Amino acid sequence: MKKLLKFSILFITIISLNLFNVLQKASAISEVDWLLLKENDDGKEWVDLGSIKKINNNELSVLTKYFQNPSKEKLKGETNLYVMRINCDSREYKDISVNGIPSFKAKWNTSNDDELIDVVIDKSCNEINS
């Protein structure tokens, strides 16, 4: 009888922890607030409005999602997630994480008139300054 009671308690505990874990994952997923910023021949660019964080007076970080349209080289489209650090004063950025992998040696870049990057910089800097 004691073995059955111990097994029952262990079983209920494991099931409860798994349910709690599933609920937490679902909660985290629902907190992403993707906003489609722009779509062009190259692809689509989204920003997670809830991820915009001010780092200091002129810098911020933001989570973005980029879908690259299919091309002759890549028959299937490709989606990547980036954590960008943006300097709103100089309008430079660096990708400090790509698909969850940190880029420790990321260097500051200009957008080189890439309208998808420009729209991320504009929206993110406007959100943090409003």
C-alpha positions in Angstrom: 0.0 0.0 0.0 2.8 2.4 0.8 4.4 1.7 -2.5 1.2 2.6 -4.3 0.8 5.8 -2.3 4.4 6.8 -3.1 4.0 6.0 -6.7 0.7 8.0 -6.9 2.3 11.0 -5.3 5.3 10.8 -7.6 3.1 10.4 -10.7 0.9 13.4 -9.7 3.9 15.5 -9.0 5.5 14.7 -12.4 2.2 15.4 -14.3 1.8 18.7 -12.4 5.3 19.9 -13.2 4.9 19.0 -16.8 1.6 20.9 -17.0 3.1 23.9 -15.3 6.1 23.8 -17.8 3.7 23.7 -20.8 1.7 26.7 -19.4 4.9 28.7 -19.0 6.0 28.0 -22.5 2.7 29.0 -23.9 2.8 32.2 -21.8 6.2 33.1 -23.2 5.2 32.6 -26.8 2.1 34.8 -26.4 4.2 37.7 -25.2 5.9 38.3 -28.6 4.3 41.2 -30.3 5.4 40.9 -34.0 4.6 43.9 -36.2 5.2 43.6 -39.9 7.2 46.7 -40.8 7.9 46.3 -44.5 7.7 43.8 -47.4 9.7 44.2 -50.6 11.3 42.0 -53.3 14.0 40.8 -50.9 11.6 39.7 -48.1 9.7 40.7 -45.1 10.8 42.4 -41.8 9.1 42.2 -38.5 9.9 43.8 -35.1 8.8 42.6 -31.7 7.6 45.8 -30.1 7.7 44.2 -26.6 11.5 43.5 -27.0 12.6 47.1 -27.5 14.9 47.9 -24.6 16.8 51.1 -24.0 20.5 50.4 -23.2 21.7 54.0 -22.6 20.9 57.5 -23.9 21.3 56.7 -27.6 21.3 52.8 -27.9 18.7 50.2 -27.7 18.2 46.5 -28.4 15.4 44.9 -30.3 14.3 41.4 -31.6 13.6 41.3 -35.3 12.5 38.6 -37.7 13.5 38.5 -41.3 12.0 36.3 -44.0 14.2 36.1 -47.1 12.1 35.4 -50.2 13.0 32.4 -52.4 15.6 33.0 -55.1 17.4 31.1 -57.8 20.1 30.1 -55.3 17.6 29.3 -52.5 14.4 27.7 -53.7 12.8 27.9 -50.2 12.5 31.1 -48.3 14.5 31.4 -45.0 13.4 33.0 -41.7 16.0 34.3 -39.2 15.7 36.0 -35.8 18.1 38.8 -34.9 18.7 40.7 -31.7 19.9 44.0 -33.0 21.7 46.7 -31.1 20.9 50.1 -32.6 22.6 53.5 -32.1 19.8 55.9 -32.8 22.1 59.0 -33.1 24.5 57.5 -35.7 21.8 55.2 -37.2 24.2 52.2 -37.0 23.4 48.7 -35.9 25.0 45.4 -35.1 23.4 41.9 -34.9 24.4 40.7 -31.5 22.5 37.4 -31.8 21.4 35.5 -34.9 18.9 32.6 -34.3 19.8 32.6 -30.7 23.5 32.3 -31.2 25.5 35.3 -29.8 27.7 37.3 -32.1 30.4 38.4 -29.7 32.5 40.1 -32.3 29.6 41.9 -34.1 30.7 45.2 -35.6 28.7 48.4 -36.1 27.3 48.8 -39.6 25.2 51.4 -41.5 22.1 50.2 -43.4 23.7 51.0 -46.8 20.2 52.2 -47.8 18.6 48.7 -47.1 15.0 49.8 -46.6 14.2 46.8 -44.4 17.0 47.7 -42.0 16.1 51.4 -42.2 12.5 50.7 -41.2 13.6 48.7 -38.2 15.9 51.6 -37.0 13.2 54.2 -37.6 10.4 52.2 -35.8 12.6 51.1 -32.9 14.1 54.6 -32.2 10.7 56.2 -32.5 9.2 53.7 -30.0 11.9 54.2 -27.4 11.7 58.1 -27.8 7.9 58.3 -27.5 
